[in-house]
Every structure is written in structure tokens, then in C-alpha cells.
Amino acid sequence: MKVNTHLKSHDYCLKDVCRIVNQKQQLLYIKNNVYPIDIYTSIDQRTGNDIIVMIFSRKESEELYRLWCNYELE
């Protein structure tokens, strides 16, 4: 599926970013001052519902991801 974003494909490498679709996780990243570098809409393959996808830098979100996995991110 082709994704239309405001960024050009060379603005970031897929290996350097993570795709977050969980709204609570997105909110907590932003609340902790880590902001998405891209955002777009997509369709959840399971439900067919529209979703918001946020792209975050792996490097910038690494610590928050660890906290998220340990249920410690507030």
C-alpha cells in the first residue's frame, strides 16, 4: 500500500523509525516530549477501521519504548 505523507521517502530510513498505532502509546510519547516525525492515516487490517499512524525516531523513543514495555510509562 502506498502511503502519502508530507515527508519525502528520503527524509528518513525505515530502519531508523518505528510505526506506532496504539493511541495511548502515541499520547504518552508526546506527553514525554518525544514527537512524531511523520503522521498519516491507514486502515486496520483486522477490523477495517481507520487508524492514525505516527512515525517516531527509534533513537529518540528508545527509553520510552523500554518504559512502555515494562508498564512504567506515565
DSSP file (Angstrom, degrees, kcal/mol; ACC not computed):
  #  RESIDUE AA STRUCTURE BP1 BP2  ACC     N-H-->O    O-->H-N    N-H-->O    O-->H-N    TCO  KAPPA ALPHA  PHI   PSI    X-CA   Y-CA   Z-CA
    1    1 A M              0   0    0      0, 0.0     2,-0.3     0, 0.0     0, 0.0   0.000 360.0 360.0 360.0 132.3    0.0    0.0    0.0
    2    2 A K        -     0   0    0      1,-0.0     2,-0.5     2,-0.0     0, 0.0  -0.633 360.0-149.8 -80.2 135.9    1.4    3.4   -0.9
    3    3 A V        -     0   0    0     -2,-0.3     2,-0.6    37,-0.0    39,-0.1  -0.927   1.1-148.8-109.9 126.4    1.5    5.9    1.9
    4    4 A N        +     0   0    0     -2,-0.5     2,-0.3    37,-0.2    37,-0.2  -0.851  30.4 159.9 -94.3 120.9    1.0    9.6    1.3
    5    5 A T        -     0   0    0     -2,-0.6    35,-0.1     2,-0.3     4,-0.1  -0.849  52.1-116.8-132.1 168.9    3.0   11.7    3.8
    6    6 A H  S    S+     0   0    0     33,-0.3     2,-0.3    -2,-0.3    32,-0.0   0.602  96.1  77.6 -81.2 -11.6    4.3   15.3    3.9
    7    7 A L  S    S-     0   0    0      2,-0.0    -2,-0.3     1,-0.0     2,-0.2  -0.722  84.7-120.0 -97.3 148.3    7.8   13.9    4.1
    8    8 A K    >   -     0   0    0     -2,-0.3     3,-2.5     1,-0.1     4,-0.4  -0.536  30.7-109.1 -81.0 154.5    9.7   12.6    1.1
    9    9 A S  G >  S+     0   0    0      1,-0.3     3,-0.6    -2,-0.2    -1,-0.1   0.743 117.9  56.8 -59.2 -23.7   10.9    9.0    1.3
   10   10 A H  G 3  S+     0   0    0      1,-0.2    -1,-0.3     3,-0.1     3,-0.1   0.465  83.1  84.8 -87.7   0.2   14.5   10.1    1.7
   11   11 A D  G <  S+     0   0    0     -3,-2.5     2,-0.3     1,-0.2    -1,-0.2   0.743 106.4   6.1 -73.8 -21.9   13.8   12.2    4.8
   12   12 A Y  S <  S-     0   0    0     -3,-0.6     2,-0.4    -4,-0.4    -1,-0.2  -0.982  72.8-122.3-156.0 152.0   14.1    9.1    7.0
   13   13 A C    >   -     0   0    0     -2,-0.3     3,-1.8     1,-0.1     4,-0.3  -0.775  22.4-129.3 -95.1 139.9   15.1    5.4    6.7
   14   14 A L  G >  S+     0   0    0     -2,-0.4     3,-1.0     1,-0.3    -1,-0.1   0.808 108.4  58.8 -58.8 -30.7   12.6    2.8    7.7
   15   15 A K  G 3  S+     0   0    0      1,-0.2    -1,-0.3     3,-0.0     0, 0.0   0.680 103.5  53.7 -72.6 -15.4   15.2    1.1    9.9
   16   16 A D  G <  S+     0   0    0     -3,-1.8    42,-2.5    42,-0.1    43,-0.5   0.392 106.9  57.3 -97.9   1.7   15.6    4.3   11.9
   17   17 A V  E <   -A   57   0A   0     -3,-1.0     2,-0.4    -4,-0.3    40,-0.2  -0.852  65.1-142.8-130.6 163.8   12.0    4.7   12.8
   18   18 A C  E     -A   56   0A   0     38,-2.7    38,-2.5    -2,-0.3     2,-0.6  -0.973  16.0-134.4-127.0 146.4    9.1    2.9   14.5
   19   19 A R  E     -A   55   0A   0     -2,-0.4     2,-0.5    36,-0.2    36,-0.2  -0.880  21.8-168.0-102.1 118.5    5.5    2.9   13.5
   20   20 A I  E     +A   54   0A   0     34,-3.1    34,-2.5    -2,-0.6    -2,-0.0  -0.936  21.9 161.6-113.5 124.6    3.1    3.4   16.4
   21   21 A V        +     0   0    0     -2,-0.5     2,-0.6    32,-0.2    31,-0.3   0.550  47.1 103.1-112.7 -14.8   -0.6    2.8   16.0
   22   22 A N     >  -     0   0    0      1,-0.2     4,-2.5     2,-0.1     5,-0.2  -0.600  61.7-152.6 -72.7 116.8   -1.6    2.4   19.7
   23   23 A Q  H  > S+     0   0    0     -2,-0.6     4,-2.5     1,-0.2    -1,-0.2   0.854  93.1  51.8 -63.3 -36.6   -3.3    5.8   20.6
   24   24 A K  H  > S+     0   0    0      2,-0.2     4,-2.4     1,-0.2    -1,-0.2   0.923 111.4  47.4 -65.9 -42.6   -2.3    5.5   24.3
   25   25 A Q  H  > S+     0   0    0      2,-0.2     4,-2.2     1,-0.2    -2,-0.2   0.907 111.6  51.1 -64.1 -42.4    1.3    4.9   23.4
   26   26 A Q  H  X S+     0   0    0     -4,-2.5     4,-2.2     1,-0.2    -2,-0.2   0.943 111.4  48.0 -57.6 -49.2    1.3    7.8   20.9
   27   27 A L  H  X S+     0   0    0     -4,-2.5     4,-2.9     1,-0.2    -2,-0.2   0.900 111.1  49.8 -60.8 -43.9   -0.1   10.1   23.6
   28   28 A L  H  X S+     0   0    0     -4,-2.4     4,-1.4     2,-0.2    -1,-0.2   0.858 108.8  52.3 -67.8 -35.2    2.4    9.1   26.2
   29   29 A Y  H  <>S+     0   0    0     -4,-2.2     5,-2.4     2,-0.2     3,-0.3   0.952 113.8  43.4 -62.1 -48.4    5.3    9.6   23.9
   30   30 A I  H ><5S+     0   0    0     -4,-2.2     3,-2.1     1,-0.2    -2,-0.2   0.910 109.9  56.0 -64.5 -42.1    4.1   13.1   23.1
   31   31 A K  H 3<5S+     0   0    0     -4,-2.9    -1,-0.2     1,-0.3    -2,-0.2   0.824 107.2  51.3 -57.5 -31.4    3.4   13.8   26.7
   32   32 A N  T 3<5S-     0   0    0     -4,-1.4    -1,-0.3    -3,-0.3    -2,-0.2   0.053 125.7-102.9 -97.0  23.9    7.0   12.9   27.4
   33   33 A N  T < 5S+     0   0    0     -3,-2.1     2,-0.6     1,-0.2    -3,-0.2   0.747  82.9 125.8  64.3  29.8    8.3   15.3   24.8
   34   34 A V      < -     0   0    0     -5,-2.4    -1,-0.2    -6,-0.1    -2,-0.2  -0.974  44.5-163.6-114.4 114.9    9.1   12.8   22.0
   35   35 A Y        -     0   0    0     -2,-0.6    22,-0.4    -3,-0.1    25,-0.1  -0.698  21.5-102.7-105.6 149.0    7.2   13.9   18.9
   36   36 A P        -     0   0    0      0, 0.0    20,-0.3     0, 0.0     3,-0.1  -0.348  15.5-154.2 -65.7 145.9    6.3   12.1   15.7
   37   37 A I  S    S+     0   0    0     18,-3.1     2,-0.3     1,-0.3    19,-0.2   0.548  82.3  12.1 -94.3  -9.9    8.4   12.9   12.7
   38   38 A D  E     -B   55   0A   0     17,-1.1    17,-2.8   -32,-0.0     2,-0.3  -0.975  63.7-168.7-158.5 156.7    5.5   11.8   10.4
   39   39 A I  E     +B   54   0A   0     -2,-0.3     2,-0.3    15,-0.2   -33,-0.3  -0.990  15.2 155.1-149.6 141.1    1.8   11.1   10.7
   40   40 A Y  E     -B   53   0A   0     13,-2.3    13,-3.5    -2,-0.3     2,-0.3  -0.979  37.1-106.7-158.1 166.3   -0.7    9.5    8.3
   41   41 A T  E     +B   52   0A   0     -2,-0.3     2,-0.2    11,-0.2    11,-0.2  -0.700  39.1 161.7 -96.9 153.3   -4.0    7.6    8.2
   42   42 A S  E     -B   51   0A   0      9,-2.1     9,-2.3    -2,-0.3     2,-0.4  -0.815  37.2 -98.4-149.9-171.4   -4.3    4.0    7.4
   43   43 A I  E     -B   50   0A   0     -2,-0.2     2,-0.5     7,-0.2     7,-0.2  -0.987  29.7-121.6-124.3 129.2   -6.7    1.1    7.7
   44   44 A D     >  -     0   0    0      5,-3.3     4,-3.0    -2,-0.4     5,-0.2  -0.561  19.3-149.2 -66.9 119.1   -6.5   -1.6   10.5
   45   45 A Q  T  4 S+     0   0    0     -2,-0.5    -1,-0.2     1,-0.2     0, 0.0   0.791  92.9  49.9 -63.8 -29.1   -6.3   -4.9    8.5
   46   46 A R  T  4 S+     0   0    0      1,-0.1    -1,-0.2     3,-0.1    -2,-0.0   0.927 127.7  18.0 -74.2 -46.4   -8.1   -6.8   11.3
   47   47 A T  T  4 S-     0   0    0      2,-0.1    -2,-0.2     0, 0.0    -1,-0.1   0.675  90.2-128.1-103.5 -20.7  -11.1   -4.5   11.8
   48   48 A G     <  +     0   0    0     -4,-3.0     2,-0.1     1,-0.3    -3,-0.1   0.494  63.0 138.8  81.0   2.9  -11.2   -2.4    8.6
   49   49 A N        -     0   0    0     -5,-0.2    -5,-3.3     1,-0.1    -1,-0.3  -0.467  60.4-104.5 -80.8 152.3  -11.4    0.7   10.8
   50   50 A D  E     - B   0  43A   0     -7,-0.2     2,-0.3    -2,-0.1    -7,-0.2  -0.504  43.8-175.8 -69.8 142.8   -9.5    3.9   10.0
   51   51 A I  E     - B   0  42A   0     -9,-2.3    -9,-2.1    -2,-0.2     2,-0.5  -0.936  26.1-122.4-136.4 160.8   -6.4    4.5   12.3
   52   52 A I  E     - B   0  41A   0     -2,-0.3     2,-0.5   -31,-0.3   -11,-0.2  -0.918  25.1-159.5-102.8 130.0   -3.8    7.2   12.8
   53   53 A V  E     - B   0  40A   0    -13,-3.5   -13,-2.3    -2,-0.5     2,-0.4  -0.937   4.2-165.6-111.3 128.7   -0.2    6.0   12.4
   54   54 A M  E     -AB  20  39A   0    -34,-2.5   -34,-3.1    -2,-0.5     2,-0.5  -0.951   9.4-147.6-115.4 136.6    2.6    8.0   13.9
   55   55 A I  E     -AB  19  38A   0    -17,-2.8   -18,-3.1    -2,-0.4   -17,-1.1  -0.900  19.7-175.8-104.0 124.1    6.2    7.6   13.0
   56   56 A F  E     -A   18   0A   0    -38,-2.5   -38,-2.7    -2,-0.5     2,-0.3  -0.879  32.8-103.7-118.6 150.4    8.8    8.1   15.7
   57   57 A S  E  >  -A   17   0A   0    -22,-0.4     4,-1.8    -2,-0.3   -40,-0.3  -0.563  24.0-143.2 -67.7 130.4   12.6    8.1   15.7
   58   58 A R  H  > S+     0   0    0    -42,-2.5     4,-0.8    -2,-0.3     7,-0.2   0.917 100.6  51.0 -60.4 -43.0   13.9    4.8   17.2
   59   59 A K  H >4 S+     0   0    0    -43,-0.5     3,-0.6     1,-0.2     4,-0.3   0.928 112.9  43.6 -62.8 -46.3   16.8    6.6   18.8
   60   60 A E  H 34 S+     0   0    0      1,-0.2     4,-0.3     2,-0.1    -1,-0.2   0.793 120.5  41.1 -70.7 -27.7   14.6    9.3   20.4
   61   61 A S  H 3X S+     0   0    0     -4,-1.8     4,-2.7     1,-0.2     5,-0.2   0.395  82.9 103.2-102.0   3.2   12.0    6.9   21.6
   62   62 A E  H <X S+     0   0    0     -4,-0.8     4,-1.8    -3,-0.6    -1,-0.2   0.900  84.8  42.7 -55.5 -48.7   14.2    4.1   22.8
   63   63 A E  H  > S+     0   0    0     -4,-0.3     4,-2.3     1,-0.2    -1,-0.2   0.902 114.3  51.1 -67.3 -41.2   13.9    4.8   26.5
   64   64 A L  H  > S+     0   0    0     -4,-0.3     4,-2.8     1,-0.2    -1,-0.2   0.883 107.6  53.6 -64.0 -37.2   10.2    5.5   26.3
   65   65 A Y  H  X S+     0   0    0     -4,-2.7     4,-2.6     2,-0.2    -1,-0.2   0.911 107.6  50.6 -63.3 -41.7    9.7    2.2   24.5
   66   66 A R  H  X S+     0   0    0     -4,-1.8     4,-1.5    -5,-0.2    -2,-0.2   0.939 112.6  46.4 -60.1 -46.6   11.5    0.3   27.3
   67   67 A L  H  <>S+     0   0    0     -4,-2.3     5,-3.1     1,-0.2     6,-0.8   0.901 111.2  52.8 -62.3 -41.2    9.3    2.0   29.9
   68   68 A W  H ><5S+     0   0    0     -4,-2.8     3,-1.6     1,-0.2    -2,-0.2   0.928 108.4  49.5 -59.4 -46.8    6.2    1.2   27.7
   69   69 A C  H 3<5S+     0   0    0     -4,-2.6    -1,-0.2     1,-0.3    -2,-0.2   0.806 112.1  48.4 -64.6 -29.6    7.1   -2.5   27.6
   70   70 A N  T 3<5S-     0   0    0     -4,-1.5    -1,-0.3    -5,-0.2    -2,-0.2   0.279 113.7-117.3 -93.2  10.0    7.6   -2.6   31.4
   71   71 A Y  T < 5S+     0   0    0     -3,-1.6    -3,-0.2    -5,-0.1    -2,-0.1   0.833  86.6 113.0  57.8  34.9    4.3   -0.8   32.0
   72   72 A E      < +     0   0    0     -5,-3.1     2,-0.5    -6,-0.2    -4,-0.2   0.422  35.4 112.9-114.1  -2.9    6.1    2.1   33.6
   73   73 A L              0   0    0     -6,-0.8   -44,-0.1     1,-0.2   -45,-0.1  -0.610 360.0 360.0 -79.5 123.8    5.4    4.9   31.0
   74   74 A E              0   0    0     -2,-0.5    -1,-0.2   -46,-0.1    -6,-0.0   0.346 360.0 360.0-121.8 360.0    3.2    7.6   32.5
